[in-house]
């Protein structure tokens, strides 16, 4: 019994994670789909399993694991979606936390530093945009396989190169930023003196060859590329994305209270920030000298490399997840330097975690509310339609309601442009939804009705749904 208590005290972060996991699972399973959840590859798919679109580059992604997962959901969508998505994301997050715990121990940090950094990674609000989301399995498992590739890499055995390279490509086929581990691994290992400069150069060349191989495969294999405007790079866009990434990574604050106008409460936002500030002061300001250390410089460089694909294309709070392991490493390194002040660091850490948990609960509740809005709109559309229909034309009046990441979404995005109705009808109807968006104006509703009647006169659609904020009108 005494030995068991000693193990819990020594590994308290893992013990806490195991205790909190059932609550996290219960909470996430209550969150319903919104926005991209309805159209991502990890939503139910009813296409055949053996198609090139499922296994090769299609649209603007090459993510066969997502695609196969969507096929599995399509076998029993009402039962599996989104419950299975949530379970897989939470499981992936736990695995990432466990690997980070093992890596921090291997890098030689004391147990206080290891436990604090591991639990911070698990509970930080910066991770919740991924953990609470439904379509974030790719983000979670790209990180998990990437972390495993680093674990294999630092074993320093030549015969493990095939395993190491395979793990990176698995991470890449989960999500494209998994390929960044081909560069991150040698950089981070060099920073912590696991490899020398000669091996660094050699393995960077191997990493570049892996990137060229991946690009060549995309060029040579059959594909159907769709360039989405949001993914086109630009200098101003990259600067904005970089600023967002740094803020969401290094500043723990309730962003709903800070940025979402309908829920804005600056007092509570400031309180949530002030509770975390002393801990970050001890990590990044009081020990600012550590920022000059090769270990920290290489960790920061790895963090930027991990986030670079998102910074160059599209960034949301979900994409902070890719850089969080390196923030945990920097934290562990800074905490490891404290000896006499460790009690003060521990007290500030407790306040930081309490604030993080309060923010997490708020983020969860906002996500839950957004999902319920979509469900309520779907139920209303079905009720007003009255009977199953095959073809629906959806007219959405542009909504000026502000959104924030995947937590607070616009009602018509929660409605999934009508797709939410399929889930409520056990994916029986409608079979086809054609949608359009018109500008909001004082006469927008009348214009929508006029367009709807004109559409119905052509007898191609069974009915028209008009979406005005949360309200659904049906023209039969």
Rosetta blueprint (number, residue, H / E / L):
1 X L
2 X H
3 X H
4 X H
5 X H
6 X H
7 X H
8 X H
9 X H
10 X H
11 X L
12 X H
13 X H
14 X H
15 X H
16 X H
17 X H
18 X H
19 X H
20 X H
21 X H
22 X H
23 X H
24 X H
25 X H
26 X H
27 X H
28 X H
29 X H
30 X L
31 X L
32 X L
33 X L
34 X L
35 X H
36 X H
37 X H
38 X H
39 X L
40 X L
41 X L
42 X L
43 X L
44 X L
45 X L
46 X L
47 X L
48 X L
49 X L
50 X L
51 X L
52 X H
53 X H
54 X H
55 X H
56 X L
57 X L
58 X E
59 X E
60 X L
61 X E
62 X L
63 X L
64 X H
65 X H
66 X H
67 X H
68 X H
69 X H
70 X H
71 X H
72 X H
73 X H
74 X H
75 X H
76 X L
77 X H
78 X H
79 X H
80 X H
81 X L
82 X L
83 X H
84 X H
85 X H
86 X H
87 X H
88 X H
89 X H
90 X H
91 X H
92 X H
93 X H
94 X H
95 X H
96 X H
97 X H
98 X H
99 X H
100 X H
101 X H
102 X H
103 X H
104 X H
105 X H
106 X H
107 X L
108 X L
109 X L
110 X L
111 X H
112 X H
113 X H
114 X H
115 X H
116 X H
117 X H
118 X H
119 X H
120 X H
121 X H
122 X H
123 X H
124 X L
125 X H
126 X H
127 X H
128 X H
129 X H
130 X H
131 X H
132 X L
133 X L
134 X L
135 X L
136 X L
137 X H
138 X H
139 X H
140 X H
141 X H
142 X H
143 X H
144 X H
145 X H
146 X H
147 X H
148 X H
149 X H
150 X H
151 X H
152 X H
153 X H
154 X L
155 X L
156 X L
157 X L
158 X H
159 X H
160 X H
161 X H
162 X H
163 X H
164 X H
165 X H
166 X H
167 X H
168 X H
169 X H
170 X H
171 X H
172 X H
173 X H
174 X H
175 X L
176 X H
177 X H
178 X H
179 X H
180 X H
181 X H
182 X H
183 X H
184 X H
185 X H
186 X H
187 X H
188 X H
189 X H
190 X H
191 X H
192 X L
193 X L
194 X L
195 X L
196 X L
197 X H
198 X H
199 X H
200 X H
201 X H
202 X H
203 X H
204 X H
205 X H
206 X H
207 X H
208 X H
209 X H
210 X H
211 X H
212 X H
213 X H
214 X H
215 X H
216 X H
217 X H
218 X H
219 X H
220 X H
221 X L
222 X L
223 X L
224 X E
225 X E
226 X L
227 X L
228 X L
229 X H
230 X H
231 X H
232 X L
233 X L
234 X L
235 X H
236 X H
237 X H
238 X H
239 X H
240 X H
241 X H
242 X H
243 X H
244 X H
245 X H
246 X H
247 X H
248 X H
249 X H
250 X H
251 X L
252 X L
253 X L
254 X L
255 X H
256 X H
257 X H
258 X H
259 X H
260 X L
261 X H
262 X H
263 X H
264 X L
265 X L
266 X H
267 X H
268 X H
269 X H
270 X H
271 X H
272 X H
273 X H
274 X H
275 X H
276 X H
277 X H
278 X H
279 X H
280 X H
281 X H
282 X H
283 X H
284 X H
285 X H
286 X L
287 X L
288 X H
289 X H
290 X H
291 X H
292 X H
293 X L
294 X H
295 X H
296 X H
297 X H
298 X H
299 X H
300 X H
301 X H
302 X H
303 X H
304 X H
305 X H
306 X H
307 X H
308 X H
309 X H
310 X H
311 X H
312 X H
313 X L
314 X L
315 X L
316 X L
317 X H
318 X H
319 X H
320 X H
321 X H
322 X H
323 X H
324 X H
325 X H
326 X H
327 X H
328 X H
329 X H
330 X H
331 X H
332 X H
333 X H
334 X H
335 X H
336 X H
337 X L
338 X L
339 X L
340 X L
341 X L
342 X H
343 X H
344 X H
345 X H
346 X H
347 X H
348 X H
349 X H
350 X H
351 X H
352 X H
353 X H
354 X H
355 X H
356 X H
357 X H
358 X H
359 X H
360 X H
361 X H
362 X H
363 X H
364 X H
365 X H
366 X H
367 X H
368 X H
369 X H
370 X H
371 X H
372 X H
373 X H
374 X H
375 X H
376 X H
377 X H
378 X H
379 X H
380 X H
381 X H
382 X H
383 X H
384 X H
385 X H
386 X L
387 X L
388 X L
389 X L
390 X L
391 X E
392 X E
393 X E
394 X E
395 X E
396 X E
397 X E
398 X L
399 X L
400 X L
401 X L
402 X L
403 X L
404 X E
405 X L
406 X L
407 X L
408 X E
409 X L
410 X L
411 X H
412 X H
413 X H
414 X H
415 X L
416 X H
417 X H
418 X H
419 X L
420 X H
421 X H
422 X H
423 X H
424 X H
425 X L
426 X L
427 X L
428 X L
429 X L
430 X L
431 X L
432 X E
433 X E
434 X E
435 X E
436 X E
437 X E
438 X E
439 X L
440 X L
441 X L
442 X L
443 X L
444 X H
445 X H
446 X H
447 X H
448 X H
449 X H
450 X H
451 X H
452 X H
453 X H
454 X H
455 X H
456 X H
457 X H
458 X L
459 X L
460 X L
461 X L
462 X L
463 X E
464 X E
465 X E
466 X E
467 X E
468 X E
469 X L
470 X L
471 X E
472 X E
473 X E
474 X E
475 X E
476 X L
